[in-house]
Amino acid sequence: MIIWIASYPKSGNTLVRAMLSSLLFSKDGNFNINDLQYMSNYPESYHFEGITNKLSRIDDIKKFWTISQDKINKNNKINFLKTHHLRCGINNYTFTNSKNTLATIYIVRDPRDVIISFSKHYNISLEKAKEAMFDHQAMIQLEKGKNPNMDSDLAIRTLLGSWSDHYNSWTKNNKNLLFLKYENLIKNKKIELLKIIKFINNYIKINVNESKLENCINSTAFENMKKQEENGLFNENSFYDDGKKIKFFNSGKEGNWKNVLSKEILLGIEKKFEREMKELEYI
């Protein structure tokens, strides 16, 4: 079955996957960026090979979400999948179901910081990023089709919804959920890491000692992952129109919004997401 590592884009998903992969796929806890491949993104075109070649429209692909997950789970293993997709239902089709989903780790980040990273990652203005975060029908494209038999080379659409839609869809009425805040991962990484270990131990036994814990914490530090990207080892970047990579690891800090956002954008976000931000104690 699947353990989802879910988040709105630019909210700490990569950090959590790095921490998990260093625990699960290394003996000593030292993070190897190549191990992120074992926690691949969903959905991508290869998940639907032999099922459908109609991938460019949500109305088409929605029919095959759970069928493709049935296929993934045929390996009779616990499969870790990263996703930015909304946990939604459209007509009678759901993004996932209890047959395929074992558990979820959901990471949330202050939307005032998300908007800054989102605009840089997708090379759009803060105003455009705000529009996307407010849009109940917002979608992103994460990969280009690589299968020549596909009916289009367009990327599969990942349905986000608004920032609040996304947060609520994954955290409300969701069994076996571990909820993490990005800010706590930055401030108290060891405490949050122990939470992750305790949660995963319900499904897979993680053998860990103090040395492995410390290596995990140190090797997944922001500067270390940034250095691995600079050395060309990271492959989850977006691209400028000229084909050059957009930096994925920029700041990694919390509270950047205080020096970046205009009063208009700041008040707009706080008004739009007031209920959720109060619930999360961001305001």
Secondary structure, DSSP 8 states (H G I E B T S, - for coil): -EEEEEESTTSSHHHHHHHHHHHHS-SS----GGGGGGG-BSS-GGGGTTT-S--S-HHHHGGGHHHHHHHHGGG-S-EEEEE-----EETTEES--TTTEEEEEEEE--HHHHHHHHHHHTT--HHHHHHHHH-TT-EEE------TTSS--S--EEE---HHHHHHHHHSS-SSEEEEEHHHHHH-HHHHHHHHHHHHTTTS-----HHHHHHHHHHTSHHHHHHHHHTT------B-TTS-B--S-S---S-THHHHS-HHHHHHHHHHTHHHHHHTT--
